[in-house]
Each structure stands twice: as structure tokens, then as C-alpha cells.
Amino acid sequence: MSEGVLDQWQIALRLKTEELQKCQQEHGLSSCSKCEKFLECELRDTYVKAVYDSMNKGTGGGFEF
């Protein structure tokens, strides 16, 4: 796949990244970790899922460091 073409997981990740950054800007934060809703934030949870999905291209399974 060429670098200029995004797959569905990269597109989803890009959209979630934009949503997350918008939320951070609206709350005057540079990071989610500084937010009081950090651990129970649904938007952040969907962003993290989009990151994992973009890494494994939707094949599921766990992610190990």
C-alpha cells in the first residue's frame, strides 16, 4: 500500500485523533492525562481502540510490548 493511501483503520484513527485534540483544546489541556475524566473518558477509550485497530488492521487479538 502506498504511503499516500490510507486504509480504513488509518482513516478511523485520524478522525479519532482530531476528536481527541479538539476536546483537549476545548478544555485547555495539552494531554488527556491532565484531565479529571482521564480514566473514565469514553472518547479516549475509543481513541485507544482506534490506535490498536490501526496497528493490527482489525485482525483482533492482543497487543504486546
C-alpha positions in Angstrom: 0.0 0.0 0.0 1.4 3.4 -0.9 2.1 5.9 1.8 -0.4 8.4 0.3 -3.3 6.0 0.5 -5.0 5.5 3.9 -6.8 2.3 4.8 -10.0 2.3 6.8 -8.1 1.9 10.1 -5.8 4.8 9.4 -8.8 7.0 8.5 -10.6 6.0 11.7 -7.5 6.7 13.7 -7.1 10.1 12.1 -10.7 11.0 12.8 -10.4 9.9 16.5 -7.1 11.8 16.8 -8.9 15.0 15.6 -11.8 14.5 18.0 -9.4 14.0 20.9 -7.3 17.0 20.0 -10.4 19.1 19.7 -11.5 18.0 23.2 -8.1 18.8 24.7 -8.2 22.3 23.1 -11.7 22.9 24.4 -10.6 22.1 27.9 -7.2 23.9 27.6 -5.2 20.7 28.0 -2.1 19.5 26.3 -2.7 15.9 27.3 -5.5 13.6 28.3 -3.5 12.6 31.4 -4.1 16.1 32.9 -7.9 15.7 32.6 -10.0 14.8 35.6 -12.0 12.3 33.5 -8.9 10.5 32.2 -9.8 7.1 33.5 -13.4 7.1 32.6 -13.3 9.1 29.3 -15.3 7.3 26.5 -13.7 9.5 23.8 -10.2 8.5 25.0 -11.2 4.8 25.1 -12.4 4.9 21.5 -9.2 6.7 20.5 -7.1 3.9 22.2 -9.2 1.3 20.4 -8.6 3.1 17.1 -4.8 3.0 17.7 -4.9 -0.7 18.4 -7.1 -1.4 15.4 -4.8 0.7 13.1 -1.8 -1.4 14.4 -3.4 -4.8 13.9 -5.6 -3.8 10.9 -8.7 -5.1 12.6 -7.4 -8.7 13.0 -8.1 -8.6 16.7 -6.0 -10.2 19.3 -3.9 -8.6 22.0 -1.1 -6.2 21.7 2.2 -6.9 23.5 5.1 -4.5 24.0 
